[in-house]
Amino acid sequence: MTVAVIGAGLAGLAAALDLAEAGVAVQVFEASPHAGGRCRSWHDPDLGLIDNGAHILLTSNHTAMAWLARLGTAGLMQPVAAGGFVFRDLADGARWTVRPDRGPWVFDAKRRTADVGAWSHLSGLLRLLLAGRTATVTEVLRRQPLALRRLWQPLCVAALNTPPDLASARMFARTLMRAFATPPVPLLASQSLDAALVAPAVERLRALGGVVRTGCRVQRLIRQDARVTALVTAEGEVPVTAVVLAAPPEAAAELMPGLVVPTASAAIVNLHARLPEGVRLSEGPMLGLIGGTAEWLFQRGSLLTVTVSAADRLLALSRAEIAALVWRDCEVVLGCPLPAAHRVIKERRATILATPAGLSQRPSVDATGLSNARLAGDWTATPVPATIEGALISGARAARSLLQALPTLRLPVAVAAPT
Ligand SMILES: Cc1cc2nc3c(=O)[nH]c(=O)nc-3n(C[C@H](O)[C@H](O)[C@H](O)COP(=O)(O)OP(=O)(O)OC[C@H]3O[C@@H](n4cnc5c(N)ncnc54)[C@H](O)[C@@H]3O)c2cc1C
């Protein structure tokens, strides 16, 4: 008998690894041909090894840092803003560097947002912290238009993948407090997301006797007496002792009719381009752009990745139209035309929308109503937005909750209690 983990994204892998390390026999069922879910990497014929989109971790993401340490891959996520967060406003060409790396940075005009005073930074944060449950970021900060444009909006969209007029002010405040509790250093995968976060986890799981079955969609769960007893795949029925359902919300709701899940999601669009020799971002490997379509530019060797979050407005455009629109902004800073080798990747349901209503729909990991089934995923109720950190936290919580409820899961069959 086995504990089934449905979905080999980071939430599923985190749950599976915790269970396997506790001595539980685990099988992971993954619908797609590869593990990793929304953290995917592949070989593009024109660009070489690419990720589905730039994924930034902050050193203040403690669960993600622990995950890297556990996998021995901390060296594969490299700092990209050692000198601070560099921004340019496309409207007037203003440039500035936010440097939260030492002391009370908001009091130093050279280390905070250009033309936004220390009081604006502090009062904005205070207003966010005091915001009511249903308030959005724009509602709270609309009286600070320049600070909203240059500071809060880019941080909000990047952190919550939700535009400020929809985003929960409370979740944004909590995220800022967590991120800036220690000076945050952004990290980017130096080779690929797969190498840093996914493949070593699969390898470790297999070394512990776990099974990862890719290309194996779970079609249905069979229940009896408020328990899951088996799952159904195209290959037939698999009896299970317990289940961690770590699929995205819409798939989870299909497998567990009646489960309340957040329904609204937001897209992220990325453009990858191979830069010609000698062309590079003069500001360093990471640049924030204000006032255009392109939001963040990341350079890894000669590969440039441009990210647009909360990007639903772009979904109706063709990839060529998106590339042209995004490159209009890139050309301003790089001075070269769109390289022939480029790729646009649209992730329609990149994350759930972090609206007050959407966040209140996030279920806890044990909200299945079934004694031997738990939920995991970045869309479940964690203290953080839908991110890698959230996915990993949820996976660990699901595994812990199952082990507490069913301690015999970890007993090897040979020493199971005598009947
Ligand atoms: C373009 C992009 C950029 C992002 N940038 C960042 C970032 O900078 N920082 C950050 O922290 N986060 C970022 N995120 C979010 C991050 O990728 C996710 O929060 C995280 O990967 C979610 O992991 P998960 O395991 O919860 O879900 P998923 O990765 O979606 O995993 C769920 C898995 O379940 C599988 N599945 C679905 N149905 C079934 C079924 N019936 N049977 C079996 N398997 C099934 C799916 O194929 C999938 O592999 C980004 C996301 C995207 C798309």
The ligand as an SDF file (V2000), in Angstrom:
LIG
                    3D

 53 58  0  0  0  0  0  0  0  0999 V2000
    5.9360   32.3290  -15.2980 C   0  0  0  0  0  0  0  0  0  0  0  0
    5.9080   32.1720  -13.8080 C   0  0  0  0  0  0  0  0  0  0  0  0
    6.7460   32.9390  -13.0160 C   0  0  0  0  0  0  0  0  0  0  0  0
    6.7460   32.7870  -11.6320 C   0  0  0  0  0  0  0  0  0  0  0  0
    7.6090   33.5100  -10.9000 N   0  0  0  0  0  0  0  0  0  0  0  0
    7.7490   33.2310   -9.5810 C   0  0  0  0  0  0  0  0  0  0  0  0
    8.7660   33.8660   -8.8340 C   0  0  0  0  0  0  0  0  0  0  0  0
    9.4970   34.7190   -9.3360 O   0  0  0  0  0  0  0  0  0  0  0  0
    8.9110   33.5070   -7.5100 N   0  0  0  0  0  0  0  0  0  0  0  0
    8.0980   32.5810   -6.9300 C   0  0  0  0  0  0  0  0  0  0  0  0
    8.2960   32.2720   -5.7430 O   0  0  0  0  0  0  0  0  0  0  0  0
    7.0950   31.9910   -7.6170 N   0  0  0  0  0  0  0  0  0  0  0  0
    6.9140   32.2850   -8.9270 C   0  0  0  0  0  0  0  0  0  0  0  0
    5.9330   31.6680   -9.6470 N   0  0  0  0  0  0  0  0  0  0  0  0
    4.9950   30.7850   -8.9500 C   0  0  0  0  0  0  0  0  0  0  0  0
    5.5510   29.3700   -8.7510 C   0  0  0  0  0  0  0  0  0  0  0  0
    5.9620   28.8170   -9.9800 O   0  0  0  0  0  0  0  0  0  0  0  0
    4.4460   28.5140   -8.1730 C   0  0  0  0  0  0  0  0  0  0  0  0
    3.9870   29.1170   -6.9870 O   0  0  0  0  0  0  0  0  0  0  0  0
    4.8550   27.0730   -7.8270 C   0  0  0  0  0  0  0  0  0  0  0  0
    5.6390   26.5030   -8.8380 O   0  0  0  0  0  0  0  0  0  0  0  0
    3.5840   26.2610   -7.6100 C   0  0  0  0  0  0  0  0  0  0  0  0
    3.8940   24.9390   -7.2820 O   0  0  0  0  0  0  0  0  0  0  0  0
    2.7260   23.9200   -6.9600 P   0  0  0  0  0  0  0  0  0  0  0  0
    3.3570   22.6190   -6.6750 O   0  0  0  0  0  0  0  0  0  0  0  0
    1.8180   24.5000   -5.9530 O   0  0  0  0  0  0  0  0  0  0  0  0
    1.8360   23.8190   -8.2970 O   0  0  0  0  0  0  0  0  0  0  0  0
    2.2250   23.3090   -9.7580 P   0  0  0  0  0  0  0  0  0  0  0  0
    3.6190   23.6770  -10.0470 O   0  0  0  0  0  0  0  0  0  0  0  0
    1.1760   23.7970  -10.6630 O   0  0  0  0  0  0  0  0  0  0  0  0
    2.1540   21.7200   -9.6540 O   0  0  0  0  0  0  0  0  0  0  0  0
    0.9660   20.9920   -9.7870 C   0  0  0  0  0  0  0  0  0  0  0  0
    1.2380   19.7530  -10.6230 C   0  0  0  0  0  0  0  0  0  0  0  0
    0.0670   18.9420  -10.6360 O   0  0  0  0  0  0  0  0  0  0  0  0
    0.0010   18.3190  -11.9050 C   0  0  0  0  0  0  0  0  0  0  0  0
   -1.3750   17.8350  -12.0940 N   0  0  0  0  0  0  0  0  0  0  0  0
   -2.4940   18.5480  -12.3870 C   0  0  0  0  0  0  0  0  0  0  0  0
   -3.5660   17.7370  -12.4600 N   0  0  0  0  0  0  0  0  0  0  0  0
   -3.1210   16.4830  -12.2170 C   0  0  0  0  0  0  0  0  0  0  0  0
   -3.7670   15.2010  -12.1570 C   0  0  0  0  0  0  0  0  0  0  0  0
   -5.0950   15.0510  -12.3360 N   0  0  0  0  0  0  0  0  0  0  0  0
   -2.9850   14.1090  -11.9200 N   0  0  0  0  0  0  0  0  0  0  0  0
   -1.6540   14.2290  -11.7300 C   0  0  0  0  0  0  0  0  0  0  0  0
   -1.0060   15.4170  -11.7810 N   0  0  0  0  0  0  0  0  0  0  0  0
   -1.7380   16.5230  -12.0030 C   0  0  0  0  0  0  0  0  0  0  0  0
    0.4160   19.4210  -12.8510 C   0  0  0  0  0  0  0  0  0  0  0  0
    0.8190   18.8960  -14.1070 O   0  0  0  0  0  0  0  0  0  0  0  0
    1.5650   20.0670  -12.0680 C   0  0  0  0  0  0  0  0  0  0  0  0
    2.8120   19.4950  -12.4060 O   0  0  0  0  0  0  0  0  0  0  0  0
    5.8670   31.8520  -11.0230 C   0  0  0  0  0  0  0  0  0  0  0  0
    4.9950   31.0970  -11.8120 C   0  0  0  0  0  0  0  0  0  0  0  0
    5.0190   31.2420  -13.1810 C   0  0  0  0  0  0  0  0  0  0  0  0
    4.0880   30.3930  -14.0250 C   0  0  0  0  0  0  0  0  0  0  0  0
  1  2  1  0
  2  3  1  0
  2 52  2  0
  3  4  2  0
  4  5  1  0
  4 50  1  0
  5  6  2  0
  6  7  1  0
  6 13  1  0
  7  8  2  0
  7  9  1  0
  9 10  1  0
 10 11  2  0
 10 12  1  0
 12 13  2  0
 13 14  1  0
 14 15  1  0
 14 50  1  0
 15 16  1  0
 16 17  1  0
 16 18  1  0
 18 19  1  0
 18 20  1  0
 20 21  1  0
 20 22  1  0
 22 23  1  0
 23 24  1  0
 24 25  2  0
 24 26  1  0
 24 27  1  0
 27 28  1  0
 28 29  2  0
 28 30  1  0
 28 31  1  0
 31 32  1  0
 32 33  1  0
 33 34  1  0
 33 48  1  0
 34 35  1  0
 35 36  1  0
 35 46  1  0
 36 37  1  0
 36 45  1  0
 37 38  2  0
 38 39  1  0
 39 40  1  0
 39 45  2  0
 40 41  1  0
 40 42  2  0
 42 43  1  0
 43 44  2  0
 44 45  1  0
 46 47  1  0
 46 48  1  0
 48 49  1  0
 50 51  2  0
 51 52  1  0
 52 53  1  0
M  END
$$$$
